[in-house]
Amino acid sequence: MNKDHAQQQTEYLRDNDAPCPRCAYNLRNSPSHRCPECGLDFSQIPVTHLQSIYTDAKLERRLTRIALVCILIVGPVACVLAYAASIRPVTLMTIAGFVTAVACALYADRTTTLRHIRASSKSLYDGTTGYGTLALLIVAIMGFPTVLIVVKLLHEFAG
């Protein structure tokens, strides 16, 4: 970290509230460039992005979790339908795809803050990462089938 950047961060945090990108601890008047709550070194994060990384990552985590819920609802139904159709290769491919999608969503959820911190060092950082866009795409594609399945299940239980 160069001196100019360190001085700029110190001055900014002297007068402004900024949440830690990882734990949301208020870094105002922080004596060092390390979060006293979680130990995150925020020295390389540009001052312009320090304020927004936590909220950007939080939004992306929510999108990822919604995508995971959609996958967990639609995936088993697709596996059961493939099995009921007695098409074994399709069943195995469906189960493999389902497990892969769940693993990817869990990985994306666990690494969200770190990806935002890395992305913030680039001048083109706009508050998003590729995983957030992918999670939004999954929600857009699987959201409608998820709603249909839930409505059908509720209708069957009610009737």
C-alpha positions in Angstrom: 0.0 0.0 0.0 1.5 3.4 -0.9 1.6 6.2 1.5 -0.8 8.4 -0.4 -3.4 5.6 -0.4 -2.9 5.0 3.3 -3.2 8.6 4.2 -6.3 9.0 2.0 -8.0 6.0 3.8 -7.1 7.3 7.2 -8.5 10.8 6.4 -11.7 9.2 5.0 -12.2 7.0 8.0 -11.6 9.9 10.4 -14.7 11.7 9.1 -16.9 8.9 7.7 -18.6 5.7 8.8 -17.7 2.8 6.6 -18.6 -0.9 7.3 -16.0 -3.6 7.2 -16.6 -5.5 3.9 -16.6 -8.8 5.8 -18.4 -8.2 9.1 -19.9 -4.7 8.8 -18.0 -3.4 11.9 -17.9 0.4 11.7 -14.3 1.3 10.7 -14.6 5.0 11.6 -11.4 6.2 13.4 -9.8 2.7 12.9 -6.2 2.9 14.3 -4.9 0.5 11.6 -5.9 -0.8 8.2 -7.1 -4.0 9.8 -10.6 -4.6 11.1 -10.5 -4.9 14.9 -13.6 -7.2 14.8 -12.7 -9.8 12.1 -9.1 -9.0 11.2 -9.7 -8.2 7.5 -6.9 -6.2 6.0 -8.7 -3.5 4.1 -5.6 -1.5 3.1 -5.8 -2.4 -0.6 -9.5 -1.5 -1.0 -10.0 1.9 -2.6 -11.7 4.5 -0.5 -14.3 5.0 -3.2 -15.4 1.3 -2.8 -14.9 0.8 0.9 -18.4 2.1 1.7 -20.3 0.0 -0.8 -18.5 -3.4 -0.8 -20.5 -4.8 2.2 -23.9 -3.8 0.8 -23.0 -5.1 -2.7 -21.8 -8.4 -1.3 -24.8 -8.7 0.9 -27.1 -8.2 -2.1 -25.2 -10.8 -4.1 -25.4 -13.3 -1.2 -29.1 -12.8 -1.1 -29.4 -13.5 -4.8 -27.2 -16.5 -4.5 -29.3 -17.9 -1.7 -32.6 -17.3 -3.6 -31.0 -19.1 -6.6 -30.0 -22.0 -4.2 -33.6 -22.2 -3.0 -34.9 -22.3 -6.6 -32.4 -25.1 -7.4 -33.3 -27.0 -4.3 -37.0 -26.9 -5.2 -36.8 -27.5 -9.0 -33.8 -29.9 -8.9 -35.4 -32.8 -6.9 -38.7 -32.5 -9.0 -36.6 -32.8 -12.2 -34.8 -35.8 -10.7 -38.1 -37.5 -9.8 -39.7 -36.8 -13.2 -36.6 -38.2 -15.0 -36.7 -41.3 -12.7 -40.5 -41.7 -13.2 -39.9 -41.7 -17.0 -37.5 -44.6 -16.5 -34.7 -43.0 -18.4 -31.7 -43.9 -16.4 -29.0 -41.9 -18.2 -31.2 -38.8 -18.0 -31.8 -39.4 -14.3 -28.1 -39.7 -13.7 -27.4 -36.5 -15.7 -30.2 -34.7 -13.9 -28.9 -35.7 -10.5 -25.3 -34.8 -11.4 -26.4 -31.4 -12.7 -28.5 -30.8 -9.6 -25.5 -31.6 -7.3 -23.2 -29.5 -9.3 -25.6 -26.5 -9.2 -26.0 -26.8 -5.5 -22.2 -27.0 -5.0 -21.6 -24.0 -7.2 -24.2 -21.9 -5.4 -22.8 -22.8 -2.0 -19.3 -21.9 -3.2 -20.5 -18.6 -4.6 -22.2 -17.8 -1.3 -19.1 -18.6 0.7 -16.7 -16.5 -1.4 -18.9 -13.4 -2.1 -17.1 -10.9 0.1 -13.6 -12.0 -1.1 -14.6 -11.6 -4.7 -16.0 -8.1 -4.1 -12.8 -7.1 -2.4 -10.7 -8.4 -5.3 -13.0 -6.8 -7.9 -12.9 -3.4 -6.1 -9.2 -3.0 -6.8 -10.1 -2.6 -10.5 -11.1 0.8 -11.8 -14.2 -0.7 -13.5 -15.8 -2.2 -10.3 -19.5 -1.5 -10.5 -20.7 -3.4 -7.4 -21.2 -6.7 -9.2 -19.2 -9.9 -9.9 -19.8 -12.7 -12.3 -21.4 -14.9 -9.7 -24.0 -12.3 -8.8 -25.0 -12.0 -12.4 -25.1 -15.8 -12.7 -27.3 -16.0 -9.6 -29.7 -13.4 -11.0 -29.9 -15.5 -14.2 -30.6 -18.7 -12.3 -33.4 -16.9 -10.3 -34.8 -15.5 -13.6 -34.8 -18.9 -15.3 -35.8 -21.1 -12.3 -38.0 -18.7 -10.4 -41.2 -19.3 -12.5 -40.9 -23.2 -12.3 -40.3 -22.8 -8.6 -43.4 -20.8 -8.1 -45.4 -23.2 -10.2 -44.2 -26.2 -8.1 -44.9 -24.5 -4.8 -48.4 -23.4 -5.9 -49.2 -27.0 -7.2 -48.0 -28.5 -3.9 -50.0 -26.0 -1.8 -53.0 -26.7 -4.0 -52.7 -30.4 -3.5 -52.2 -30.1 0.3 -55.2 -27.7 0.6 -57.5 -29.8 -1.6 
